[in-house]
Amino acid sequence: QVQLVESGGGLVQPGGSLRLSCAASRSIFSINRMAWYRQAPGKQRELVAFIDSGGTANYVDSVKGRFTISRDGAKNTVYLQMNSLKPEDTAVYYCYAQYRIGTDGSWGQGTQVTVSS
């Protein structure tokens, strides 16, 4: 089981930027998929972005062109760079890691992102 620790959340004004980090307790070199999800109050958790073992990134339409997911294998860390933030991006953001296809993944504890003036 891998431990995931997110950081980087906070309060930012609309149009601002934040970078979230997710540090894994073991190597991510062979990982199948790492992802960021978010959950706003009263809403279901939704997939925001994921990066696969080949480094290909995918995004939900609402964040395309604004968010970028990346990973640093040497640091066992995945990042979510969030630019041009909007109030509707306000949510708790969770990191998710799945090491092998078909197996259960692991979740981080979440980090709060609030976009407000």
C-alpha positions as CSV (number, residue, x, y, z in Angstrom):
1,Q,0.0,0.0,0.0
2,V,1.3,3.4,-0.9
3,Q,0.9,6.5,1.2
4,L,0.0,9.7,-0.6
5,V,0.5,13.2,0.8
6,E,-1.0,16.2,-0.9
7,S,0.1,19.8,-0.4
8,G,-0.2,23.2,-2.0
9,G,-3.9,24.0,-1.5
10,G,-5.1,27.4,-0.3
11,L,-7.1,30.5,-1.0
12,V,-6.5,32.3,-4.2
13,Q,-8.3,35.0,-6.1
14,P,-10.1,34.3,-9.5
15,G,-7.5,34.3,-12.2
16,G,-4.8,33.2,-9.9
17,S,-2.6,30.1,-9.8
18,L,-1.8,27.2,-7.5
19,R,0.4,24.2,-7.8
20,L,-0.6,21.0,-5.9
21,S,1.9,18.3,-5.1
22,C,1.3,14.7,-4.2
23,A,4.2,12.8,-2.7
24,A,4.1,9.0,-2.8
25,S,5.8,6.8,-0.2
26,R,7.3,4.5,-2.9
27,S,8.6,4.7,-6.4
28,I,6.2,5.8,-9.1
29,F,8.4,4.7,-12.0
30,S,6.3,1.6,-12.8
31,I,2.9,3.1,-11.8
32,N,0.0,2.5,-14.1
33,R,-1.8,5.8,-13.4
34,M,-1.7,8.8,-11.2
35,A,-4.6,11.2,-11.0
36,W,-6.2,14.2,-9.4
37,Y,-9.8,14.2,-8.4
38,R,-11.9,16.9,-6.8
39,Q,-15.0,17.1,-4.7
40,A,-17.0,20.3,-4.2
41,P,-19.6,20.6,-1.4
42,G,-22.7,18.7,-2.2
43,K,-21.3,17.2,-5.4
44,Q,-19.8,13.9,-6.3
45,R,-16.0,13.4,-6.6
46,E,-14.9,13.9,-10.2
47,L,-11.8,13.1,-12.1
48,V,-9.8,16.2,-13.0
49,A,-6.7,14.9,-14.7
50,F,-4.6,11.7,-15.0
51,I,-1.2,10.7,-16.3
52,D,-0.5,7.2,-17.4
53,S,2.6,5.1,-17.4
54,G,3.7,6.4,-20.8
55,G,3.4,10.0,-19.6
56,T,0.3,10.8,-21.5
57,A,-2.0,13.3,-19.8
58,N,-5.7,13.6,-20.0
59,Y,-8.1,16.2,-18.6
60,V,-11.7,16.8,-18.0
61,D,-13.1,19.4,-20.4
62,S,-13.6,22.1,-17.8
63,V,-9.9,22.4,-17.0
64,K,-8.3,21.8,-20.4
65,G,-5.9,24.6,-21.3
66,R,-5.8,25.8,-17.6
67,F,-4.5,22.8,-15.6
68,T,-1.4,20.7,-16.3
69,I,-0.6,17.4,-14.6
70,S,3.0,16.2,-14.5
71,R,5.2,13.8,-12.5
72,D,8.8,13.7,-11.2
73,G,9.9,10.1,-10.9
74,A,13.0,11.0,-9.0
75,K,10.9,12.7,-6.3
76,N,8.0,10.2,-6.5
77,T,5.7,13.2,-6.9
78,V,2.9,14.2,-9.2
79,Y,1.9,17.8,-9.6
80,L,-1.2,19.7,-10.7
81,Q,-0.4,23.2,-12.0
82,M,-3.7,25.2,-11.9
83,N,-3.8,28.5,-13.8
84,S,-6.7,30.9,-14.5
85,L,-8.6,29.6,-11.5
86,K,-12.3,30.1,-11.3
87,P,-14.7,30.0,-8.3
88,E,-16.1,26.8,-9.7
89,D,-12.7,25.2,-9.2
90,T,-13.3,25.4,-5.5
91,A,-13.1,21.9,-4.0
92,V,-11.1,19.4,-2.0
93,Y,-8.5,18.0,-4.4
94,Y,-7.4,14.4,-3.9
95,C,-4.5,12.5,-5.3
96,Y,-5.0,8.9,-6.5
97,A,-2.5,6.3,-7.5
98,Q,-3.0,2.9,-9.2
99,Y,0.0,0.8,-9.6
100,R,-1.4,-2.1,-11.6
101,I,-4.4,-2.3,-14.0
102,G,-7.3,-3.9,-12.3
103,T,-6.2,-3.3,-8.8
104,D,-7.5,-1.0,-6.2
105,G,-5.8,2.4,-6.0
106,S,-4.8,4.5,-3.0
107,W,-6.1,8.0,-2.1
108,G,-4.5,10.9,-0.4
109,Q,-6.1,12.8,2.4
110,G,-7.1,15.8,0.2
111,T,-6.2,19.5,0.1
112,Q,-8.6,22.3,0.0
113,V,-8.6,24.8,-2.9
114,T,-10.7,27.9,-2.5
115,V,-11.1,30.4,-5.3
116,S,-12.7,33.6,-4.1
117,S,-12.3,37.3,-4.1
